[in-house]
């Protein structure tokens, strides 16, 4: 493992902890930290986003975009900077098929963080709506949008070719995820696009089972009715 040095280690720890003051102080002292990478290869922007600190991620992106190196396509996708994504794609400094350090495409990130305009741009440039993450999760962008309950982004993905029956690790389809979450609007959307309510995951559980287990009785009833029509 690369020795990151105490300043970089402390910087990323402050990011993960959501310590705004420490992060801003570090960046004001050394702007090069904006382009540092942690032990996993993640940028400050993605580290903040993954830690659930959306405002910090946006602020770090706003700082980084003003530096000579700017933002990469993954950071820009996560925070919804359409212009940077467009510029990177148009100048061939990024490809819609590029993978980040954890195996996700920019479309995965845009889907998870509900950045619909970035997703629309990427799809328009040929991004694969059924790209499988090159990590243990094996999720598609649709799984990401459904898990994060971004209905508009999920609808866009479905309209532009995402499979409603794509399978991630554990045999989970987007419908399993939506049923567990109790998200009736997304369930309706998926079923209309051909999602199979009778399909079981690797634990033998259907969307009906997951809805019931998580206290979504009305949704379970709806899914049971849909299953009976197949």
NUKOLFI-392822 format. One record per residue: x negated, y, z of N, C-alpha, C in turn; residue number from 1; chain; residue in three letters. Coordinates in steps of 0.001 Angstrom, whole numbers, plus 500000, padded with zeros to 6 digits. Layout:
REM NUKOLFI-392822
- X Y Z X Y Z X Y Z NUM A ALA
...
//
This chain:
REM NUKOLFI-392822
- 499160 498800 500000 500000 500000 500000 499125 501249 500000 1 A UNK
- 499482 502232 499235 498715 503465 499170 498801 504233 500482 2 A UNK
- 497638 504756 500911 497617 505591 502102 498135 506976 501724 3 A UNK
- 499322 507308 502209 499955 508557 501813 499424 509769 502562 4 A UNK
- 498781 509542 503654 498296 510663 504440 499352 511136 505415 5 A UNK
- 498935 511657 506572 499890 512022 507627 500867 513121 507254 6 A UNK
- 500439 514072 506423 501336 515180 506058 502485 514671 505199 7 A UNK
- 502155 513834 504222 503191 513281 503343 504120 512356 504124 8 A UNK
- 503561 511531 504978 504374 510621 505796 505339 511414 506662 9 A UNK
- 504830 512468 507306 505673 513300 508168 506752 514012 507357 10 A UNK
- 506404 514428 506153 507359 515109 505283 508530 514191 504944 11 A UNK
- 508238 512978 504535 509315 512056 504184 510105 511601 505417 12 A UNK
- 509449 511530 506549 510182 511210 507777 511171 512326 508103 13 A UNK
- 510746 513569 507918 511637 514705 508156 512819 514678 507188 14 A UNK
- 512562 514294 505953 513647 514175 504976 514642 513131 505420 15 A UNK
- 514154 511950 505752 515055 510859 506158 515865 511218 507402 16 A UNK
- 515257 511989 508273 515936 512386 509516 516856 513593 509326 17 A UNK
- 516831 514186 508142 517676 515359 507899 517203 516600 508614 18 A UNK
- 515905 516695 508847 515340 517829 509579 515068 518980 508598 19 A UNK
- 516069 519805 508383 515972 520884 507401 514812 521836 507679 20 A UNK
- 514656 522199 508933 513610 523170 509275 512232 522629 508950 21 A UNK
- 511970 521379 509329 510657 520781 509074 510414 520620 507576 22 A UNK
- 511443 520234 506846 511295 520053 505399 511004 521383 504718 23 A UNK
- 511782 522407 505041 511584 523713 504405 510230 524310 504766 24 A UNK
- 509809 524117 506013 508507 524633 506442 507383 523941 505685 25 A UNK
- 507513 522625 505515 506483 521866 504801 506388 522310 503342 26 A UNK
- 507523 522498 502701 507537 522892 501285 506988 524310 501109 27 A UNK
- 507325 525188 502030 506818 526564 501922 505310 526617 502123 28 A UNK
- 504766 525662 502872 503324 525608 503112 502586 524936 501966 29 A UNK
- 503252 523961 501322 502596 523206 500247 503641 522724 499250 30 A UNK
- 503830 523483 498180 504847 523161 497173 504551 521844 496464 31 A UNK
- 503304 521380 496526 502958 520107 495879 503721 518939 496510 32 A UNK
- 504186 519129 497734 504958 518069 498393 506254 517757 497640 33 A UNK
- 506747 518715 496876 507975 518499 496112 507814 517380 495085 34 A UNK
- 506564 517075 494727 506297 516039 493734 505547 514857 494332 35 A UNK
- 505556 514796 495660 504966 513640 496335 505905 512438 496188 36 A UNK
- 505381 511266 496449 506174 510041 496435 505921 509287 497728 37 A UNK
- 506981 508671 498240 506813 507895 499464 506281 506506 499107 38 A UNK
- 506195 505634 500098 505614 504307 499882 506404 503482 498870 39 A UNK
- 507672 503776 498722 508498 503052 497759 508522 503690 496385 40 A UNK
- 507817 504802 496227 507787 505486 494945 508893 506506 494766 41 A UNK
- 509606 506826 495840 510739 507741 495735 510317 509189 495919 42 A UNK
- 510970 510057 495163 510722 511493 495260 511408 512053 496503 43 A UNK
- 511072 513266 496895 511789 513911 497997 513290 514046 497719 44 A UNK
- 513638 514383 496489 515061 514551 496149 515823 513247 496335 45 A UNK
- 515302 512158 495757 515994 510878 495897 515970 510383 497333 46 A UNK
- 514886 510626 498043 514826 510210 499447 515920 510894 500259 47 A UNK
- 516123 512176 500013 517184 512902 500713 518552 512397 500301 48 A UNK
- 518739 512176 499019 520035 511688 498536 520347 510316 499118 49 A UNK
- 519374 509419 499095 519590 508068 499609 519844 508064 501110 50 A UNK
- 519300 509052 501807 519521 509143 503253 520860 509788 503586 51 A UNK
- 521603 510218 502566 522910 510821 502797 522876 512309 503053 52 A UNK
- 521744 512940 502742 521600 514379 502974 521752 515117 501636 53 A UNK
- 522977 515212 501155 523243 515761 499828 522796 517212 499698 54 A UNK
- 523055 518025 500716 522672 519434 500636 521159 519592 500594 55 A UNK
- 520474 518773 501364 519011 518824 501339 518496 518397 499969 56 A UNK
- 519077 517352 499398 518662 516889 498075 518832 518000 497044 57 A UNK
- 519960 518684 497105 520227 519778 496162 519236 520920 496358 58 A UNK
- 518920 521204 497618 517985 522297 497896 516573 521942 497407 59 A UNK
- 516141 520720 497659 514826 520290 497190 514758 520301 495664 60 A UNK
- 515859 519907 495030 515905 519940 493567 515806 521368 493048 61 A UNK
- 516474 522288 493746 516430 523694 493339 515014 524257 493480 62 A UNK
- 514287 523815 494505 512894 524234 494645 512051 523630 493518 63 A UNK
- 512213 522324 493309 511360 521600 492364 511554 522052 490931 64 A UNK
- 512780 522422 490574 513045 522793 489189 512314 524077 488803 65 A UNK
- 511909 524842 489792 511187 526090 489510 509668 525893 489436 66 A UNK
- 509214 524676 489670 507782 524387 489594 507420 523926 488185 67 A UNK
- 506135 523973 487822 505737 523555 486468 506156 522130 486110 68 A UNK
- 506103 521223 487066 506461 519826 486774 507971 519606 486748 69 A UNK
- 508729 520506 487333 510181 520421 487299 510746 519174 487950 70 A UNK
- 511925 518764 487464 512604 517568 487960 512449 516435 486965 71 A UNK
- 512429 515198 487457 512517 514081 486529 513987 513738 486311 72 A UNK
- 514242 512827 485402 515621 512546 485008 516431 511916 486138 73 A UNK
- 515779 511198 487037 516488 510544 488131 516932 511558 489185 74 A UNK
- 516021 512473 489525 516387 513541 490455 517511 514390 489877 75 A UNK
- 517370 514748 488599 518369 515603 487957 519727 514908 487896 76 A UNK
- 519730 513613 487620 520992 512872 487562 521654 512809 488928 77 A UNK
- 520864 512593 489955 521421 512449 491300 522075 513727 491798 78 A UNK
- 521505 514872 491436 522058 516141 491929 522959 516827 490907 79 A UNK
- 523103 516214 489722 524038 516760 488743 523525 517916 487916 80 A UNK
- 522206 517972 487692 521651 519052 486874 521700 518635 485402 81 A UNK
- 522804 518961 484753 523042 518554 483365 521990 519138 482430 82 A UNK
- 521641 520401 482624 520708 521057 481703 519338 520396 481725 83 A UNK
- 518866 520037 482900 517560 519371 482979 517627 518009 482300 84 A UNK
- 518688 517245 482551 518828 515938 481899 518848 516111 480383 85 A UNK
- 519603 517082 479904 519686 517323 478455 518317 517688 477886 86 A UNK
- 517614 518552 478571 516293 518974 478101 515314 517811 478057 87 A UNK
- 515309 516993 479092 514393 515854 479147 514684 514850 478040 88 A UNK
- 515958 514606 477790 516324 513658 476736 515989 514223 475352 89 A UNK
- 516272 515505 475162 516056 516129 473853 514573 516245 473503 90 A UNK
- 513737 516384 474533 512301 516539 474300 511553 515217 474373 91 A UNK
- 512301 514123 474483 511714 512778 474569 510821 512596 475789 92 A UNK
- 511053 513397 476817 510302 513204 478060 511013 512226 478982 93 A UNK
- 512176 511769 478554 512911 510749 479297 513794 510007 478308 94 A UNK
- 514097 508783 478649 514997 507970 477832 516185 507559 478683 95 A UNK
- 517328 507379 478037 518509 506946 478786 518307 505548 479354 96 A UNK
- 517314 504815 478843 517074 503449 479319 516010 503375 480405 97 A UNK
- 515422 504499 480761 514387 504498 481796 514926 503963 483113 98 A UNK
- 514044 503369 483893 514393 502846 485220 513603 503588 486289 99 A UNK
- 514267 503861 487396 513608 504490 488514 512820 503469 489313 100 A UNK
- 512202 503885 490405 511356 502991 491191 512101 501819 491803 101 A UNK
- 513418 501923 491915 514198 500836 492497 515028 500096 491450 102 A UNK
- 514773 500350 490177 515436 499600 489129 516756 500146 488644 103 A UNK
- 517152 501323 489123 518388 501950 488659 518105 502871 487483 104 A UNK
- 519072 502978 486582 518997 503968 485517 519541 505299 486035 105 A UNK
- 519346 506335 485245 519925 507632 485602 521442 507542 485657 106 A UNK
- 522028 506687 484814 523484 506543 484820 523970 505908 486116 107 A UNK
- 523229 504955 486653 523584 504402 487967 523660 505520 489013 108 A UNK
- 522654 506378 488994 522601 507453 489990 523728 508458 489780 109 A UNK
- 523956 508846 488532 525048 509777 488257 526384 509190 488680 110 A UNK
- 526565 507897 488460 527816 507238 488838 527983 507204 490349 111 A UNK
- 526927 506848 491063 527032 506730 492523 527278 508078 493185 112 A UNK
- 526654 509107 492649 526802 510433 493262 527909 511264 492619 113 A UNK
- 528688 510645 491751 529855 511327 491190 529517 512484 490279 114 A UNK
- 528374 512394 489607 527955 513476 488713 528512 513180 487313 115 A UNK
- 529795 513467 487130 530485 513031 485925 529941 513674 484658 116 A UNK
- 529583 514931 484696 529085 515577 483482 527730 515007 483065 117 A UNK
- 526908 514661 484034 525655 513989 483703 525958 512612 483114 118 A UNK
- 526894 511897 483728 527276 510582 483197 527797 510697 481776 119 A UNK
- 528606 511711 481527 529158 511911 480183 528033 512172 479164 120 A UNK
- 527072 513001 479559 525942 513293 478683 525137 512030 478396 121 A UNK
- 524819 511276 479430 524020 510056 479264 524732 509043 478371 122 A UNK
- 526013 508863 478607 526785 507927 477785 526837 508397 476331 123 A UNK
- 526963 509700 476153 526977 510251 474801 525657 510066 474082 124 A UNK
- 524581 509953 474850 523256 509733 474259 522918 508242 474153 125 A UNK
- 523891 507387 474447 523679 505952 474245 523352 505151 475473 126 A UNK
- 523482 505732 476654 523225 504963 477875 524168 503766 477963 127 A UNK
- 523657 502661 478441 524433 501424 478537 525350 501479 479752 128 A UNK
- 526675 501493 479558 527589 501542 480708 527588 500247 481506 129 A UNK
- 526990 499192 480939 526925 497902 481624 525501 497533 482031 130 A UNK
- 524640 498536 482127 523264 498279 482549 523262 497643 483937 131 A UNK
- 522477 496595 484086 522384 495890 485368 521142 496380 486100 132 A UNK
- 521304 496771 487349 520169 497250 488139 519117 496158 488258 133 A UNK
- 517864 496527 488062 516763 495567 488155 516285 495464 489594 134 A UNK
- 517214 495086 490446 516902 494819 491852 517907 493792 492354 135 A UNK
- 517826 493461 493603 518665 492384 494145 520149 492654 494025 136 A UNK
- 520543 493917 494020 521971 494238 493988 522635 493825 492681 137 A UNK
- 521920 493980 491562 522432 493635 490223 523706 494411 489881 138 A UNK
- 523848 495598 490427 525058 496382 490173 525008 497050 488812 139 A UNK
- 526189 497356 488287 526325 498184 487095 526710 499595 487541 140 A UNK
- 526652 500573 486638 527112 501916 487011 528550 501932 487517 141 A UNK
- 529409 501072 486967 530798 501045 487436 530882 500594 488881 142 A UNK
- 530108 499588 489262 530066 499193 490674 529701 500397 491548 143 A UNK
- 528728 501183 491078 528270 502348 491852 529392 503363 492028 144 A UNK
- 530074 503689 490941 531146 504681 491011 532287 504202 491888 145 A UNK
- 532631 502927 491771 533732 502376 492568 533366 502340 494035 146 A UNK
- 532154 501910 494353 531726 501832 495753 531777 503190 496428 147 A UNK
- 531417 504240 495682 531399 505595 496237 532732 506318 496069 148 A UNK
- 533726 505620 495499 535090 506141 495337 535153 507375 494436 149 A UNK
- 534330 507374 493397 534373 508462 492429 535290 508042 491279 150 A UNK
- 536550 508377 491410 537558 507869 490479 537386 508409 489074 151 A UNK
- 537101 509701 488941 536952 510285 487612 535773 509654 486869 152 A UNK
- 534679 509447 487592 533502 508853 486965 533772 507406 486591 153 A UNK
- 534472 506683 487456 534840 505302 487148 535723 505251 485909 154 A UNK
- 536670 506171 485812 537559 506229 484656 536773 506500 483378 155 A UNK
- 535815 507413 483446 534975 507721 482294 534197 506487 481847 156 A UNK
- 533593 505795 482789 532815 504600 482464 533686 503536 481800 157 A UNK
- 534872 503326 482342 535778 502339 481762 536192 502733 480348 158 A UNK
- 536451 504008 480159 536873 504482 478841 535775 504334 477805 159 A UNK
- 534519 504349 478268 533392 504310 477337 532645 502976 477366 160 A UNK
- 533369 501926 477773 532820 500586 477559 532383 499788 478762 161 A UNK
- 532498 500324 479957 532102 499544 481129 533049 498367 481338 162 A UNK
- 532500 497214 481667 533311 496023 481889 533940 496047 483274 163 A UNK
- 535253 495873 483317 535952 495860 484605 535685 494577 485372 164 A UNK
- 535124 493572 484713 534842 492287 485368 533348 492014 485515 165 A UNK
- 532543 493066 485441 531100 492895 485640 530842 492324 487027 166 A UNK
- 529846 491461 487126 529566 490773 488389 528222 491216 488948 167 A UNK
- 528231 491622 490195 527002 491998 490894 526580 490851 491803 168 A UNK
- 525516 491067 492560 525037 490074 493519 526176 489651 494449 169 A UNK
- 526277 488366 494681 527328 487851 495547 528624 487575 494808 170 A UNK
- 528608 487771 493483 529806 487499 492700 530876 488562 492810 171 A UNK
- 530489 489749 493246 531460 490833 493428 531685 491582 492120 172 A UNK
- 532950 491740 491773 533336 492597 490657 533709 493972 491210 173 A UNK
- 533846 494975 490347 534321 496275 490834 535671 496173 491549 174 A UNK
- 536529 495245 491118 537833 495094 491765 537690 494604 493203 175 A UNK
- 536748 493718 493450 536496 493283 494831 536130 494484 495710 176 A UNK
- 535266 495331 495166 534800 496499 495926 535953 497460 496208 177 A UNK
- 536744 497750 495176 537866 498678 495336 538906 498127 496306 178 A UNK
- 539145 496818 496250 540118 496199 497154 539640 496279 498596 179 A UNK
- 538364 496001 498823 537806 496115 500174 537933 497540 500693 180 A UNK
- 537714 498515 499805 537788 499922 500198 539218 500427 500356 181 A UNK
- 540183 499659 499859 541572 500105 499923 541882 501222 498966 182 A UNK
- 541137 501271 497864 541284 502367 496900 542299 501971 495828 183 A UNK
- 543568 502269 496087 544639 501834 495191 544526 502453 493808 184 A UNK
- 544111 503711 493732 544001 504368 492429 542974 503667 491543 185 A UNK
- 541835 503320 492118 540815 502631 491327 541247 501205 491021 186 A UNK
- 541908 500549 491963 542432 499206 491697 543366 499242 490491 187 A UNK
- 544303 500187 490483 545237 500317 489354 544479 500516 488039 188 A UNK
- 543484 501368 488082 542684 501672 486902 541982 500415 486383 189 A UNK
- 541394 499662 487299 540661 498462 486915 541590 497390 486354 190 A UNK
- 542723 497212 487007 543685 496200 486537 544186 496553 485137 191 A UNK
- 544446 497829 484902 544882 498267 483574 543817 497993 482517 192 A UNK
- 542556 497971 482954 541450 497712 482037 541053 496234 482019 193 A UNK
- 541919 495377 482574 541692 493939 482450 540981 493261 483594 194 A UNK
- 540777 493954 484723 540136 493311 485871 540964 492119 486344 195 A UNK
- 540293 491035 486678 540955 489782 487040 541151 489698 488553 196 A UNK
- 542390 489824 489051 542628 489769 490495 542534 488368 491069 197 A UNK
- 542439 487349 490207 542342 485962 490703 540899 485518 490874 198 A UNK
- 539969 486320 490424 538562 485929 490458 538016 485978 491880 199 A UNK
- 537316 484916 492271 536734 484844 493611 535248 485199 493559 200 A UNK
- 534759 485807 494632 533320 486065 494718 532614 484797 495213 201 A UNK
- 531326 484895 495473 530566 483704 495855 530983 483142 497206 202 A UNK
- 531689 483929 498004 532226 483459 499289 533625 482886 499137 203 A UNK
- 534105 482832 497894 535425 482279 497637 536565 483233 497905 204 A UNK
- 536268 484520 497995 537305 485499 498324 537711 486309 497093 205 A UNK
- 539009 486450 496923 539552 487264 495842 539764 488697 496329 206 A UNK
- 540156 489550 495403 540467 490929 495779 541606 490973 496788 207 A UNK
- 542573 490059 496661 543677 489980 497625 543131 489712 499012 208 A UNK
- 542241 488723 499116 541654 488375 500417 540929 489561 501047 209 A UNK
- 540164 490262 500240 539379 491379 500762 540265 492537 501196 210 A UNK
- 541332 492788 500441 542268 493839 500840 542922 493483 502170 211 A UNK
- 543349 492233 502310 544010 491807 503552 543058 491877 504743 212 A UNK
- 541834 491399 504556 540864 491368 505648 540533 492767 506162 213 A UNK
- 540647 493742 505283 540274 495106 505663 541475 495994 505961 214 A UNK
- 542617 495364 506178 543793 496087 506652 544582 496825 505600 215 A UNK
- 544425 496443 504339 545140 497127 503257 546277 496239 502763 216 A UNK
- 547291 496092 503597 548367 495135 503323 549140 495468 502046 217 A UNK
- 549474 496746 501857 550241 497136 500672 549447 496864 499402 218 A UNK
- 548161 497121 499454 547314 496875 498288 547194 495378 498022 219 A UNK
- 547082 494599 499084 547023 493147 498924 548288 492629 498253 220 A UNK
- 549422 493175 498647 550695 492769 498040 550718 493116 496554 221 A UNK
- 550249 494292 496224 550192 494722 494825 549297 493797 494008 222 A UNK
- 548141 493477 494568 547194 492604 493868 547746 491187 493711 223 A UNK
- 548470 490743 494728 549064 489405 494660 550108 489356 493529 224 A UNK
- 550845 490446 493372 551819 490525 492285 551119 490489 490935 225 A UNK
- 550021 491231 490817 549256 491245 489572 548651 489879 489269 226 A UNK
- 548173 489209 490324 547604 487886 490132 548637 486894 489632 227 A UNK
- 549872 487066 490101 550949 486176 489698 551353 486333 488254 228 A UNK
- 550970 487441 487641 551307 487690 486235 550318 487058 485265 229 A UNK
- 549207 486551 485787 548177 486000 484901 548466 484540 484569 230 A UNK
//
